[in-house]
Amino acid sequence: MSHGENAYGLWSLVILNSAIFIMFGFSFFKPQKARDWRSFSAFSAFIIALFVEMYGFPLTIYLMSGWLQTRYPNLDILSHNAGHLWSTLLGEKGDPHFGVLHIASYLFLGFGFYLLSSAWNVLYHAQRRHTLATAGPYSKIRHPQYVAFVLILLGFLLQWPTILTLLMFPILLVMYGRLAMTEEKEMQAQFGDEFARYTKQTPRFFPHLSARPACH
């Protein structure tokens, strides 16, 4: 990401970054049904809204410019660094790209994409065998793919919060929650008692703190 000043109007970077993250997410999510496409479309809209403000037009900064200039008179609101609002609001000094929140955002993003990749690998082989996915991340939680997407969204919000993405985040949480419930009904119908035993051993979104035996 550019560290330079006045780093807006760079629409080629908007398109490039949006395409990279959307295609990367698509390669693991692989939407098939209409509900999958709705969920992935919402994720894509979040990504586009993020990079439009990061490199195209800083709508959030523009709307908050009066308040920001009053409270932070030395802040150059047209600089790229000003877009890292958490750093500004928390009073962090120095380059925000080396701040705690920025580093934390990379950890969320890295682990999110790693979890997404690991979950898809397990799910892909389970679907080919027409069996229930219970290995790898699925031995810890029932919906690692959705958890991965949430981690990725959180990573972006830590790095570059905007009004639109902050509004979209809870909507995406609800969408992923509803998708999880729908999928569980389908898995119950397909696998019956095996899935019922799996749900008793494996939490939906948050792993057990203590080690538990994996479901086989």
Secondary structure, 3 states (H helix, E strand, C coil): CCCCCCCCCCHHHHHHHHHHHHHHHHHHHCCCCHHHHHHHHHHHHHHHHHHHHHHHCCHHHHHCHHHHHHHCCCCCCCCCHHHCHHHHHCCCCCCHHHCHHHHHHHHHHHHHHHHHHHHHHHHHHHHHHCCCCCCHHHHCCCCHHHHHHHHHHHHHHHHCCCHHHHHHHHHHHHHHHHHHHHHHHHHHHHHCHHHHHHHHHCCCCCCCCCCCCCCC
